[in-house]
């Protein structure tokens, strides 16, 4: 049976505040829990006006406190931005606050220009090269195997579920080598999906944490009463994606009627490309699309992305889908 989860970037809407963004994320997490979703993940981004999840572990503490059953975690922590010891302390703290509910998804892409590198006091490209070693060190800090000269407290012995995230063969290969569950970012980078999953399953080495391969794939989800309404609701994310790819990132814009059709051919092609992992339409239509994607990927879990300008529209979208996927 496939599990379903939610990925949130804590979007900041045009005309809204950070306080509203965090309140919206909390309401979405509570709704996801009520609908039977397994996980609620927050992604780390920095210096982006439209995304408020930069202090990811702090946001997760708030979400965890506002919920009671759903797993909370990172989708993901960009480890090159940090030291393994700091992340062990942060997620060890979360694990103590919310026992049995904490996931630590790790990504390699620093996603940073020179300004952010200076702000973080890090050579992020060199840090990215150290990613495999840092992942192994972080796991040792959390599990105590092997024992290191220093212990993270909180952290040591924590019940934290580690995941490898990726959108290329690199993450799939490392997840297989370390025996970790693997989540693929197909909602925005679908190109290497099939090859990455094949490599991960073929080369998987069992570990103390996981005896057999376990795959999560990401999809964009926009469900509504009609195809037209779903496309309208989705247009906020489509605008944000086009703005990002054309060097004009900003806050999440309001939806626009007929947005996709108003774009030049190259922009429409770009949206069609990422739409390979999107389900947009009525509840019946998105359920059919999601099931087809599960058949294609053999995914054990699907995590749904898809910010909406009206926060209630996303909650309603998730509810429509979950009731038809159950």
JOGI-V10303 format. One record per run of one state. SS is the DSSP state (H for helix, E for strand, C for the rest). FROM is the first residue (numbers start at 1). TO is the last residue. Records with the same first field share a line. If there is no record, write none. Layout:
SS->FROM-TO + FROM-TO
This chain:
C->1-2 + 9-10 + 12-12 + 14-17 + 35-38 + 43-50 + 52-55 + 67-70 + 82-83 + 98-101 + 108-113 + 121-123 + 130-130 + 144-159 + 167-168 + 179-180 + 185-192 + 204-214 + 224-226 + 246-251 + 253-258 + 263-264 + 282-282 + 298-300 + 306-310 + 326-326
E->3-8 + 11-11 + 13-13 + 39-42 + 51-51 + 71-78 + 102-107 + 160-166 + 181-184 + 215-223 + 252-252 + 278-281 + 301-305
H->18-34 + 56-66 + 79-81 + 84-97 + 114-120 + 124-129 + 131-143 + 169-178 + 193-203 + 227-245 + 259-262 + 265-277 + 283-297 + 311-325
